[in-house]
Amino acid sequence: RRINPSTFHVELSIDLDDKYFGEGSTFYRDGNGNRRLIEITWREQTGFIYDAVTLQKLMQFEYTTTPSEGNEGWGITYDASKEEFIVSDGSQYLYFWDRDTLAVKRRVTVTRFHGGEQLRLNELEFMGGLVCCNIWYSDEIICVDPMTGQSVREYDMSSLWPADQRGSRSNVMNGIALGKDHVLLTGKRWDRMYKVDFPDWPSLFYPGDEKTR
């Protein structure tokens, strides 16, 4: 689905076959510079690649993640500098896939400030060289070093829209998108979206200006 960011009008939309539960998706450019979208599914170990302009399906592929967790697919984002996708599956692991072959290059275990492993990694966004993760059933965002898996930034977003006002425990925060000068946050079955910035992270939008902005 493509939505106009100014009006929130749905400009173009396609449907998945009913046998699939669509989960994470992300934009990227392929080796020829073409605009593409990649999407993964929850329990079907199946992904799709689309033309980002027309939403025409170009390719279907299969993948595995953590066998003990059912090889699920939760979140996916893209690191253009390394030409690799980063994938979560609800476990403590992040998987790194080659852009062109979709082969697994490596995986890292995500750990928090306190040193413990973090389960339920969900929606992902690659921001400022870090992998920022929603935690399922939590209003926290943690941003981790993609090489070590160690959390280097942690944010409590519970005051954004308090959980007791959302109507259901399942209506969790579950959406991160990076804009040119802001981050958009939303959640499951939320009827709203929040534009936020991070005052402690000015270099996210103004590289090299960490001290002066």
LINZI-V747702 format. One record per residue. RES is the residue in three letters. NEAR is the number of other ideal C-beta (glycine too) atoms within 12 Angstrom. Layout:
BEGIN
res=RES near=NEAR
res=RES near=NEAR
END
This chain:
BEGIN
res=ARG near=19
res=ARG near=21
res=ILE near=16
res=ASN near=11
res=PRO near=16
res=SER near=7
res=THR near=8
res=PHE near=15
res=HIS near=12
res=VAL near=13
res=GLU near=16
res=LEU near=18
res=SER near=13
res=ILE near=20
res=ASP near=12
res=LEU near=24
res=ASP near=14
res=ASP near=9
res=LYS near=12
res=TYR near=21
res=PHE near=19
res=GLY near=28
res=GLU near=36
res=GLY near=41
res=SER near=35
res=THR near=38
res=PHE near=28
res=TYR near=33
res=ARG near=20
res=ASP near=25
res=GLY near=13
res=ASN near=10
res=GLY near=10
res=ASN near=19
res=ARG near=21
res=ARG near=32
res=LEU near=34
res=ILE near=41
res=GLU near=37
res=ILE near=43
res=THR near=33
res=TRP near=28
res=ARG near=20
res=GLU near=26
res=GLN near=25
res=THR near=29
res=GLY near=36
res=PHE near=32
res=ILE near=30
res=TYR near=31
res=ASP near=22
res=ALA near=26
res=VAL near=16
res=THR near=16
res=LEU near=25
res=GLN near=17
res=LYS near=23
res=LEU near=21
res=MET near=19
res=GLN near=21
res=PHE near=24
res=GLU near=16
res=TYR near=31
res=THR near=26
res=THR near=38
res=THR near=26
res=PRO near=12
res=SER near=14
res=GLU near=23
res=GLY near=18
res=ASN near=27
res=GLU near=34
res=GLY near=43
res=TRP near=39
res=GLY near=42
res=ILE near=45
res=THR near=41
res=TYR near=34
res=ASP near=29
res=ALA near=21
res=SER near=13
res=LYS near=21
res=GLU near=20
res=GLU near=32
res=PHE near=45
res=ILE near=50
res=VAL near=50
res=SER near=48
res=ASP near=40
res=GLY near=35
res=SER near=32
res=GLN near=30
res=TYR near=36
res=LEU near=48
res=TYR near=42
res=PHE near=31
res=TRP near=34
res=ASP near=21
res=ARG near=28
res=ASP near=20
res=THR near=15
res=LEU near=29
res=ALA near=16
res=VAL near=23
res=LYS near=23
res=ARG near=20
res=ARG near=25
res=VAL near=29
res=THR near=24
res=VAL near=40
res=THR near=24
res=ARG near=25
res=PHE near=17
res=HIS near=11
res=GLY near=12
res=GLY near=14
res=GLU near=21
res=GLN near=35
res=LEU near=26
res=ARG near=27
res=LEU near=49
res=ASN near=41
res=GLU near=41
res=LEU near=44
res=GLU near=37
res=PHE near=36
res=MET near=35
res=GLY near=29
res=GLY near=23
res=LEU near=35
res=VAL near=46
res=CYS near=43
res=CYS near=50
res=ASN near=37
res=ILE near=36
res=TRP near=29
res=TYR near=22
res=SER near=27
res=ASP near=30
res=GLU near=31
res=ILE near=37
res=ILE near=42
res=CYS near=39
res=VAL near=39
res=ASP near=23
res=PRO near=35
res=MET near=20
res=THR near=16
res=GLY near=32
res=GLN near=26
res=SER near=33
res=VAL near=26
res=ARG near=26
res=GLU near=27
res=TYR near=32
res=ASP near=14
res=MET near=29
res=SER near=21
res=SER near=15
res=LEU near=27
res=TRP near=25
res=PRO near=14
res=ALA near=22
res=ASP near=12
res=GLN near=15
res=ARG near=23
res=GLY near=16
res=SER near=14
res=ARG near=15
res=SER near=15
res=ASN near=23
res=VAL near=30
res=MET near=38
res=ASN near=36
res=GLY near=33
res=ILE near=39
res=ALA near=30
res=LEU near=32
res=GLY near=19
res=LYS near=13
res=ASP near=15
res=HIS near=20
res=VAL near=30
res=LEU near=27
res=LEU near=34
res=THR near=29
res=GLY near=36
res=LYS near=23
res=ARG near=17
res=TRP near=24
res=ASP near=14
res=ARG near=18
res=MET near=23
res=TYR near=23
res=LYS near=17
res=VAL near=29
res=ASP near=24
res=PHE near=28
res=PRO near=12
res=ASP near=15
res=TRP near=28
res=PRO near=18
res=SER near=21
res=LEU near=30
res=PHE near=22
res=TYR near=17
res=PRO near=12
res=GLY near=12
res=ASP near=12
res=GLU near=16
res=LYS near=8
res=THR near=8
res=ARG near=17
END
